[in-house]
Amino acid sequence: MGGFDEDVGCVERCVRRARSSIAIATCYFKADEAHFTRLLCELLPAAARRGVRVRLLLDATVARAAIAR
């Protein structure tokens, strides 16, 4: 079974390869962690620019903290 780094790599590969849509729903999101910041600030916007429909559903408390950054 893979570890955390392998899981993060898998998510990044999936986002890069997406062609039509990406939907992420999570109640655990730490905006101060580098891999999540990269996902939010680089990978998801790049996917949207490619024409991929991007949806991100976060817990309200977590979302406020992420947006505030």
C-alpha positions as CSV (number, residue, x, y, z in Angstrom):
1,M,0.0,0.0,0.0
2,G,1.3,3.5,-0.9
3,G,2.1,6.2,1.5
4,F,1.1,9.9,1.7
5,D,3.6,11.1,-1.0
6,E,2.3,8.4,-3.4
7,D,-1.3,9.5,-2.8
8,V,-0.4,13.2,-3.4
9,G,1.4,12.2,-6.6
10,C,-1.6,10.2,-7.8
11,V,-3.9,13.2,-7.2
12,E,-1.6,15.5,-9.1
13,R,-1.3,13.1,-12.0
14,C,-5.1,12.8,-12.2
15,V,-5.6,16.5,-12.2
16,R,-3.0,17.0,-15.0
17,R,-4.6,14.2,-17.1
18,A,-8.2,15.4,-16.6
19,R,-10.0,16.2,-19.8
20,S,-13.6,17.0,-18.9
21,S,-14.1,17.4,-15.2
22,I,-12.6,17.3,-11.7
23,A,-14.7,17.1,-8.6
24,I,-13.0,17.2,-5.2
25,A,-15.0,17.0,-1.9
26,T,-13.1,17.0,1.4
27,C,-13.7,18.0,5.0
28,Y,-9.9,18.0,5.6
29,F,-7.9,20.7,3.8
30,K,-4.9,22.5,5.2
31,A,-4.2,25.5,3.0
32,D,-0.7,26.0,4.6
33,E,0.5,22.6,3.3
34,A,2.6,22.9,0.1
35,H,0.9,20.2,-1.8
36,F,-2.6,21.6,-1.2
37,T,-1.4,25.1,-2.0
38,R,0.0,23.8,-5.3
39,L,-3.2,22.0,-6.1
40,L,-5.3,25.2,-5.4
41,C,-3.0,27.8,-6.9
42,E,-1.4,25.9,-9.8
43,L,-3.0,22.6,-10.9
44,L,-6.7,23.3,-10.6
45,P,-6.5,26.7,-12.3
46,A,-4.4,25.2,-15.1
47,A,-7.0,22.5,-15.6
48,A,-9.7,25.1,-15.8
49,R,-7.7,27.0,-18.4
50,R,-7.6,23.7,-20.4
51,G,-11.4,23.7,-20.4
52,V,-11.8,21.2,-17.6
53,R,-14.8,21.8,-15.3
54,V,-13.4,22.1,-11.8
55,R,-15.5,21.8,-8.7
56,L,-14.1,21.9,-5.2
57,L,-16.4,21.3,-2.2
58,L,-14.9,22.2,1.2
59,D,-16.2,22.4,4.8
60,A,-17.2,26.0,5.4
61,T,-14.7,26.6,8.2
62,V,-11.9,25.2,6.2
63,A,-13.0,27.0,3.1
64,R,-12.9,30.4,4.9
65,A,-9.4,29.8,6.0
66,A,-8.3,28.7,2.5
67,I,-9.9,31.8,0.9
68,A,-8.4,34.1,3.4
69,R,-4.9,33.3,2.2
